[in-house]
């Protein structure tokens, strides 16, 4: 879908996908407008969810949005939430297809786009890497995108099952 909408294109230097210059520019313009403290009602609207008693909860650096006591979404950092808000605004302006997506599909698209962030809101580079996460009983590999300047995680996605 993102290839068809000219959001992604084959990279010039490597065998991978990259954001198109036009989408990347539009996304960064939107990101400059997103405040540090995101309005939870705005998040519901951008994700295509109905309003209700809504609030943001922060824990261990992560952020979750809850409506009427139910968790609707979770981000690894407030910066990741801000990046998603900017991406949702950009996509809403970019294409009519955005409005047709279910809330779950919107969340998947937004999380997938965070892989392509090259510059964080603070101007520092975003670095993609893989890490091993250990728990009491297993370990697994995760792909991460982290803002070099702040250490904020934009993405943490398992790439292997527990071992």
Backbone as CSV, one residue per row, in Angstrom:
resi,resn,N_x,N_y,N_z,CA_x,CA_y,CA_z,C_x,C_y,C_z
1,UNK,0.814,-1.185,0.000,0.000,0.000,0.000,0.866,1.261,0.000
2,UNK,1.894,1.279,0.840,2.735,2.468,0.948,3.558,2.707,-0.311
3,UNK,3.886,1.655,-1.031,4.543,1.818,-2.335,3.573,2.429,-3.338
4,UNK,2.350,1.912,-3.363,1.340,2.416,-4.295,0.995,3.879,-4.046
5,UNK,1.091,4.319,-2.800,0.735,5.690,-2.444,1.923,6.656,-2.528
6,UNK,3.062,6.186,-3.028,4.277,7.010,-3.136,4.750,7.529,-1.783
7,UNK,4.566,6.695,-0.758,5.124,6.974,0.560,6.506,6.329,0.640
8,UNK,6.628,5.125,0.088,7.893,4.401,0.035,8.300,4.185,-1.407
9,UNK,9.608,4.027,-1.606,10.164,3.729,-2.922,11.453,2.935,-2.716
10,UNK,11.933,2.252,-3.754,13.233,1.594,-3.627,14.319,2.635,-3.339
11,UNK,15.218,2.305,-2.425,16.320,3.210,-2.090,17.281,3.313,-3.266
12,UNK,17.944,4.442,-3.364,18.906,4.662,-4.446,20.221,3.928,-4.189
13,UNK,20.676,3.898,-2.924,22.016,3.370,-2.625,22.037,1.910,-2.175
14,UNK,20.944,1.407,-1.619,20.935,0.045,-1.083,19.683,-0.688,-1.563
15,UNK,19.715,-2.007,-1.451,18.570,-2.829,-1.847,17.584,-2.884,-0.691
16,UNK,16.763,-1.840,-0.573,15.811,-1.704,0.527,14.756,-0.693,0.103
17,UNK,13.841,-0.415,0.995,12.841,0.621,0.759,13.174,1.843,1.588
18,UNK,12.835,3.021,1.069,13.051,4.293,1.751,11.804,5.153,1.582
19,UNK,11.647,6.126,2.464,10.582,7.106,2.297,10.870,7.934,1.046
20,UNK,9.816,8.313,0.337,10.009,9.257,-0.761,10.374,10.601,-0.141
21,UNK,11.124,11.394,-0.858,11.517,12.702,-0.358,10.316,13.569,-0.019
22,UNK,9.292,13.535,-0.869,8.105,14.372,-0.652,7.380,13.965,0.628
23,UNK,7.217,12.644,0.855,6.526,12.214,2.075,7.366,12.520,3.307
24,UNK,8.661,12.267,3.234,9.554,12.538,4.362,9.495,14.011,4.747
25,UNK,9.525,14.905,3.762,9.443,16.345,4.031,8.113,16.706,4.685
26,UNK,7.014,16.177,4.134,5.680,16.468,4.681,5.562,15.958,6.112
27,UNK,6.083,14.754,6.373,6.041,14.157,7.708,6.804,15.028,8.712
28,UNK,7.990,15.482,8.322,8.786,16.307,9.233,8.150,17.678,9.473
29,UNK,7.484,18.227,8.477,6.763,19.491,8.695,5.670,19.287,9.746
30,UNK,4.925,18.190,9.631,3.884,17.885,10.620,4.477,17.662,12.000
31,UNK,5.591,16.949,12.066,6.205,16.621,13.351,6.606,17.883,14.111
32,UNK,7.050,18.906,13.389,7.410,20.169,14.049,6.198,20.827,14.713
33,UNK,4.984,20.479,14.260,3.756,21.069,14.802,3.162,20.269,15.969
34,UNK,3.629,19.037,16.185,3.072,18.190,17.248,3.708,18.589,18.579
35,UNK,2.883,18.979,19.564,3.436,19.398,20.859,4.027,18.217,21.635
36,UNK,4.890,18.536,22.589,5.478,17.509,23.459,4.393,16.707,24.168
37,UNK,3.356,17.397,24.614,2.254,16.748,25.311,1.090,16.588,24.336
38,UNK,0.863,15.359,23.898,-0.148,15.072,22.880,-1.530,14.962,23.524
39,UNK,-2.526,15.583,22.893,-3.913,15.507,23.345,-4.466,14.109,23.054
40,UNK,-4.868,13.345,24.086,-5.360,11.980,23.853,-6.584,11.926,22.944
41,UNK,-7.451,12.935,22.991,-8.620,12.960,22.101,-8.181,13.034,20.638
42,UNK,-7.112,13.777,20.385,-6.565,13.890,19.023,-6.036,12.539,18.548
43,UNK,-5.429,11.788,19.443,-4.914,10.460,19.079,-6.066,9.552,18.673
44,UNK,-7.155,9.554,19.443,-8.312,8.735,19.086,-8.842,9.104,17.711
45,UNK,-8.941,10.391,17.440,-9.439,10.866,16.150,-8.543,10.402,15.012
46,UNK,-7.255,10.540,15.182,-6.313,10.154,14.124,-6.310,8.654,13.858
47,UNK,-6.587,7.870,14.906,-6.632,6.422,14.742,-8.006,5.926,14.292
48,UNK,-8.971,6.843,14.191,-10.302,6.455,13.732,-11.141,5.800,14.810
49,UNK,-10.903,6.165,16.069,-11.639,5.586,17.190,-12.633,6.598,17.739
50,UNK,-13.724,6.093,18.294,-14.717,6.982,18.878,-14.228,7.498,20.225
51,UNK,-14.748,8.644,20.596,-14.330,9.285,21.849,-14.919,8.558,23.051
52,UNK,-14.432,8.891,24.188,-14.883,8.345,25.460,-14.020,8.942,26.540
53,UNK,-14.073,8.390,27.733,-13.197,8.818,28.818,-11.797,8.335,28.463
54,UNK,-10.945,9.259,28.053,-9.651,8.880,27.505,-8.522,9.539,28.284
55,UNK,-7.410,8.816,28.367,-6.243,9.365,29.042,-4.978,8.683,28.586
56,UNK,-3.881,9.386,28.776,-2.565,8.830,28.490,-1.920,8.411,29.804
57,UNK,-1.259,7.278,29.783,-0.576,6.744,30.962,0.883,6.527,30.586
58,UNK,1.792,6.996,31.409,3.221,6.802,31.168,3.777,5.830,32.197
59,UNK,4.625,4.909,31.726,5.250,3.938,32.618,6.537,3.443,31.992
60,UNK,7.608,3.457,32.763,8.925,2.995,32.314,9.311,3.578,30.960
61,UNK,8.994,4.843,30.719,9.338,5.492,29.462,8.334,5.277,28.353
62,UNK,7.445,4.295,28.498,6.436,3.998,27.479,5.182,4.826,27.728
63,UNK,4.314,4.875,26.724,3.067,5.621,26.813,1.942,4.727,26.309
64,UNK,0.815,4.750,27.016,-0.364,3.986,26.587,-1.554,4.926,26.562
65,UNK,-2.490,4.657,25.668,-3.737,5.401,25.636,-4.844,4.456,26.065
66,UNK,-5.660,4.950,26.998,-6.760,4.158,27.538,-8.069,4.909,27.307
67,UNK,-9.114,4.156,26.983,-10.452,4.734,26.849,-11.405,3.901,27.675
68,UNK,-12.110,4.560,28.583,-13.067,3.877,29.453,-12.448,2.650,30.120
69,UNK,-11.199,2.783,30.559,-10.515,1.708,31.267,-9.893,0.636,30.389
70,UNK,-10.039,0.735,29.069,-9.489,-0.271,28.149,-8.267,0.293,27.426
71,UNK,-7.172,-0.465,27.389,-5.968,-0.049,26.680,-6.206,-0.169,25.181
72,UNK,-6.019,0.947,24.473,-6.236,0.969,23.024,-4.943,0.959,22.227
73,UNK,-3.894,1.466,22.812,-2.630,1.518,22.099,-1.495,1.765,23.056
74,UNK,-0.295,1.418,22.599,0.887,1.570,23.434,2.066,1.918,22.538
75,UNK,2.924,2.823,23.015,4.110,3.242,22.291,5.312,3.097,23.197
76,UNK,6.490,2.806,22.636,7.677,2.632,23.478,8.187,3.927,24.107
77,UNK,7.692,5.082,23.629,8.088,6.376,24.202,7.088,7.443,23.766
78,UNK,7.117,8.576,24.455,6.294,9.705,24.035,6.734,10.194,22.657
79,UNK,8.018,10.099,22.368,8.522,10.498,21.051,7.904,9.630,19.961
80,UNK,7.770,8.327,20.198,7.132,7.440,19.223,5.676,7.849,18.993
81,UNK,4.987,8.219,20.064,3.608,8.689,19.931,3.554,9.952,19.087
82,UNK,4.444,10.902,19.343,4.484,12.145,18.563,4.770,11.850,17.089
83,UNK,5.683,10.934,16.827,6.005,10.549,15.442,4.766,9.960,14.760
84,UNK,4.017,9.116,15.489,2.805,8.521,14.920,1.724,9.566,14.658
85,UNK,1.565,10.512,15.569,0.569,11.568,15.364,0.909,12.351,14.093
86,UNK,2.169,12.693,13.934,2.589,13.426,12.728,2.384,12.583,11.475
87,UNK,2.705,11.296,11.547,2.521,10.411,10.384,1.046,10.275,10.035
88,UNK,0.186,10.148,11.044,-1.253,10.023,10.787,-1.797,11.287,10.139
89,UNK,-1.376,12.447,10.630,-1.798,13.699,10.004,-1.325,13.772,8.560
90,UNK,-0.087,13.376,8.325,0.476,13.421,6.974,-0.282,12.479,6.058
91,UNK,-0.530,11.257,6.520,-1.259,10.290,5.695,-2.687,10.737,5.417
92,UNK,-3.330,11.376,6.393,-4.699,11.864,6.193,-4.735,12.923,5.098
93,UNK,-3.700,13.756,5.026,-3.614,14.761,3.964,-3.131,14.163,2.643
94,UNK,-2.333,13.111,2.730,-1.669,12.507,1.576,-2.641,11.704,0.709
95,UNK,-3.574,10.987,1.381,-4.422,10.060,0.635,-5.788,9.876,1.296
96,UNK,-6.799,9.675,0.468,-8.137,9.343,0.972,-8.185,7.917,1.508
97,UNK,-7.216,7.087,1.166,-7.168,5.694,1.620,-7.035,5.605,3.133
98,UNK,-6.398,6.600,3.756,-6.192,6.586,5.202,-7.524,6.482,5.936
99,UNK,-8.499,7.243,5.511,-9.809,7.266,6.174,-10.535,5.929,6.050
100,UNK,-10.173,5.111,5.071,-10.833,3.827,4.838,-10.253,2.708,5.706
101,UNK,-9.103,2.943,6.318,-8.443,1.904,7.108,-9.087,1.759,8.480
102,UNK,-9.118,0.529,8.982,-9.612,0.274,10.339,-8.600,0.827,11.347
103,UNK,-9.023,1.054,12.587,-8.067,1.502,13.599,-6.867,0.555,13.741
104,UNK,-7.100,-0.746,13.692,-5.987,-1.702,13.810,-5.022,-1.563,12.648
105,UNK,-5.551,-1.418,11.437,-4.697,-1.258,10.256,-3.916,0.048,10.332
106,UNK,-4.553,1.102,10.819,-3.843,2.377,10.977,-2.670,2.213,11.937
107,UNK,-2.894,1.522,13.044,-1.824,1.293,14.007,-0.664,0.522,13.399
108,UNK,-0.973,-0.487,12.594,0.077,-1.277,11.938,0.876,-0.427,10.954
109,UNK,0.188,0.396,10.177,0.866,1.261,9.209,1.789,2.237,9.937
110,UNK,1.281,2.853,10.996,2.079,3.829,11.728,3.309,3.186,12.367
111,UNK,3.133,2.027,12.985,4.281,1.331,13.586,5.289,0.949,12.509
112,UNK,4.793,0.495,11.359,5.681,0.139,10.260,6.463,1.326,9.717
113,UNK,5.848,2.487,9.704,6.539,3.680,9.208,7.692,4.103,10.115
114,UNK,7.586,3.811,11.410,8.657,4.219,12.329,9.995,3.580,11.985
115,UNK,9.981,2.470,11.283,11.230,1.838,10.841,12.012,2.773,9.921
116,UNK,11.304,3.658,9.225,11.924,4.500,8.210,12.342,5.882,8.717
117,UNK,12.131,6.150,10.003,12.537,7.446,10.556,14.061,7.535,10.530
118,UNK,14.568,8.609,9.938,16.014,8.831,9.894,16.454,9.908,10.867
119,UNK,15.532,10.855,11.142,15.859,11.950,12.045,14.757,12.095,13.086
120,UNK,15.156,12.186,14.338,14.211,12.299,15.446,13.771,13.746,15.628
121,UNK,12.696,13.964,16.405,12.213,15.326,16.614,13.267,16.280,17.187
122,UNK,14.228,15.750,17.947,15.279,16.609,18.508,16.395,16.903,17.506
123,UNK,16.278,16.365,16.285,17.288,16.585,15.245,18.381,15.539,15.212
124,UNK,18.412,14.642,16.194,19.447,13.606,16.214,19.060,12.466,15.268
125,UNK,20.048,11.691,14.835,19.739,10.548,13.965,18.957,9.469,14.707
126,UNK,18.172,8.721,13.960,17.489,7.527,14.474,18.298,6.331,13.982
127,UNK,18.628,5.434,14.896,19.470,4.286,14.567,18.672,2.994,14.666
128,UNK,18.747,2.184,13.612,18.116,0.870,13.569,19.133,-0.158,14.020
129,UNK,18.723,-1.074,14.905,19.612,-2.159,15.331,18.777,-3.331,15.820
130,UNK,19.443,-4.406,16.143,18.778,-5.537,16.777,19.424,-5.775,18.132
131,UNK,18.608,-6.179,19.094,19.061,-6.452,20.453,18.484,-7.785,20.897
132,UNK,19.105,-8.371,21.890,18.561,-9.557,22.529,17.933,-9.148,23.848
133,UNK,16.664,-9.521,24.013,15.940,-9.228,25.250,15.886,-10.509,26.063
134,UNK,16.274,-10.418,27.329,16.314,-11.581,28.213,15.239,-11.460,29.284
135,UNK,14.606,-12.557,29.578,13.702,-12.612,30.724,14.140,-13.792,31.578
136,UNK,13.359,-14.123,32.586,13.745,-15.214,33.477,13.856,-16.543,32.740
137,UNK,13.028,-16.712,31.710,12.886,-18.040,31.110,13.284,-18.126,29.644
138,UNK,13.537,-17.015,28.989,13.858,-17.077,27.560,14.559,-15.801,27.111
139,UNK,15.009,-15.824,25.881,15.561,-14.632,25.245,15.054,-14.601,23.811
140,UNK,14.965,-13.398,23.249,14.521,-13.250,21.876,15.112,-11.977,21.293
141,UNK,15.183,-11.955,19.966,15.733,-10.817,19.244,14.630,-9.807,18.956
142,UNK,14.967,-8.508,19.109,14.042,-7.436,18.754,14.766,-6.460,17.839
143,UNK,14.015,-5.934,16.888,14.517,-4.843,16.059,14.129,-3.555,16.772
144,UNK,15.056,-2.610,16.850,14.777,-1.348,17.518,15.167,-0.178,16.619
145,UNK,14.461,0.917,16.808,14.844,2.207,16.244,14.892,3.151,17.437
146,UNK,16.057,3.762,17.655,16.294,4.587,18.838,16.824,5.950,18.406
147,UNK,16.338,7.007,19.050,16.855,8.352,18.822,18.202,8.475,19.531
148,UNK,19.243,8.772,18.767,20.584,8.851,19.338,20.698,9.941,20.405
149,UNK,20.042,11.075,20.209,20.176,12.203,21.127,19.515,11.995,22.466
150,UNK,18.384,11.310,22.487,17.611,11.174,23.730,17.575,9.752,24.267
151,UNK,17.868,8.775,23.412,17.733,7.375,23.809,16.300,6.874,23.726
152,UNK,15.369,7.738,23.274,13.968,7.328,23.147,13.819,6.256,22.076
153,UNK,13.087,5.205,22.432,12.800,4.151,21.455,11.594,4.552,20.624
154,UNK,11.750,4.451,19.313,10.639,4.679,18.400,9.957,3.371,18.051
155,UNK,10.723,2.297,18.101,10.182,0.993,17.722,10.928,-0.101,18.466
156,UNK,10.193,-1.101,18.903,10.769,-2.328,19.450,9.864,-3.452,18.973
157,UNK,10.360,-4.228,18.018,9.549,-5.258,17.371,10.267,-6.598,17.436
158,UNK,9.643,-7.625,18.021,10.283,-8.947,18.039,10.528,-9.454,16.612
159,UNK,11.732,-10.014,16.410,12.050,-10.605,15.104,12.299,-12.100,15.228
160,UNK,12.312,-12.606,16.455,12.407,-14.051,16.662,11.608,-14.419,17.896
161,UNK,11.187,-15.657,17.955,10.434,-16.143,19.105,11.340,-16.453,20.274
162,UNK,10.768,-16.741,21.425,11.566,-17.077,22.615,12.456,-18.287,22.368
163,UNK,13.654,-18.239,22.978,14.588,-19.365,22.897,14.839,-19.913,24.269
